[in-house]
Amino acid sequence: MKRTGWWLAAALVIGLVWSMGAFAEGGIFTRDGLAIGGTDPVAYFTQGQPVQGSPDYRLEWRNATWQFVSAEHRDRFQADPEAYAPQYGGWCAWAAARGEAAATIPEAWKIVDGKLYLNFSRWIQWRWERNIPDNIAAADEHWPNIFQQ
């Protein structure tokens, strides 16, 4: 296997192992009991960056606890969660394109056609961005069956 291939495989394995305990019913990626690790999903759209939410502004959606920076962000999400929630439940978009699930970090993100996508790392995001349309198409196809036993 080429050296790059080894690193990709290692990154996915680490992501998969790390992800094992990070699954909420409904397919939402959680870390420390919070959807997408407590990052406010609305902030990606309004502030153009990841921002840690506050325990003061929480909402339960799809069997996961989401945090927001303000009551306004919480209310916007509650009014239309599908508009703000990350694709593939906040799991890695690059891994989903390969039929796998991997954890994500808040800093590896991109909004494409009004939808939020997260990735395992900035390097994996760079790989994903090399062919966004095909990666999204593949992930959309794989996503419904990723957590099937």
N, C-alpha and C positions, 0 to 999 in steps of 0.2 A: 504494500500500500504506500502511496506517495506520502511524503512527510505531512503535507497539508491535509490529506485524507485522514491521517492518524489524529491530528489535532481536532478535526471536525468530529470524528467518532468519539474522542475523549470528551469533548465539550458536551456532546449529546448525552453520553453516559452519565457524566456528572450532573447534568440538568435533570435527567430522568431519575437518578437516585435521590437528588435533592427534592424532586417533585413528589416523591412517593407519599409523603405525609402532608402534602399541600393541596389536597383536593376536597372541595366542598360538593355536596350533592348539588346537581344542576350544572356541573362542569366548570365552576368558577375557580380560578387559581387564587389560593389564599396563602398568606404567610403571616405567622403570628396571629392566626385567627381572623385576619382581615382580608377582604377582597383586594387583590393586587397590592398586598402589603400595606394597605392604608393610604395609598396614593390617591388623590382626588382625580377621578377620570375626567371631570368637567374642566379642570384646570388646563389639561392638554389643549383644549379647544379655546379657552378664554384667555389664558396666560401664555400659551405657546411653550409650556415647559411642565415637567412633572413637579408637583407640589404635594408635600405630605399633608393629609387631611387631619382633622382634629377629632378627638373622641366626643367633643361637644356637638358635632354635627354628623350623626350616624343615620344609616338607613339599612333595613334588611331587604334584600332583593335576591331572588334565586338562591335561597338558603345560605346567603353569605352576608356579612356585615361590611358595608361600604362606608368610608369616611370622606368628609368634604371639608374645605377650608372655610365655608360659610353656609348659613342657612339658605342663601340664594342658590348656591351650587347644589346643595342637597335637594332643594325644591325643583330645580331645573332637571336634575337626574330623575327624580320621582315622576315628573310629568312625562318624560320620554326617555326611559332608561336605554332603549335600543340605540338611541342617537348618540349616547355618550359612552356606553360600556365598550370595553375593548373587544375586538373580534376574538373568537375562539376562547371565550371566557377569561381572557387575559393571559392565556398560555402562549408560548413562543410560536409566532407565525411561521418561522422558518422550519421548526420541528413539525408543526402541523402539516406543512406542505409535504413532509416526508412520512406522514402517518404516525407521528410520535407526539408525545407531550413532554415539554420541558419548561422549567421555571423561567421567569422573566425578571428583568431589572427595570426600574422606572426610567432610566436614562436611555434605554434602547427602544425608541418609539418613532412612529411616523403616522401621520394622518394621510390617507389616500382616499380620494373620492368621498370625503366626509366621514370616513371610518377610521377608528384608532386601532393600530396594530402594535403589539409589543414583541420584543425579542429577548433571548437569553443573555446576550451581551452586545456591545457595540460592534464587535467583530462579526458576530453572527448576523446582526442587522445589516452590515455591509454586504455580506453574502446574499441575504434575502433581497436587498435592494438591487442587486445585479439583474434580476428578472422579476420584478414585482408582479406583473400581470399573470405570468405562468405560476408563480409561487402562490398567489392568492387563489387562482383556479384550482390548483392541486390541494391546497389546504381546505378550501370549501368542499371539495369532494371527499377528503379523508375525515374531516372533523366529526361528522355524525357517528363514526365508528371507532374513534380513537380509544374511548374508555369502555368499549364493549368487551366483555370477558369471553 
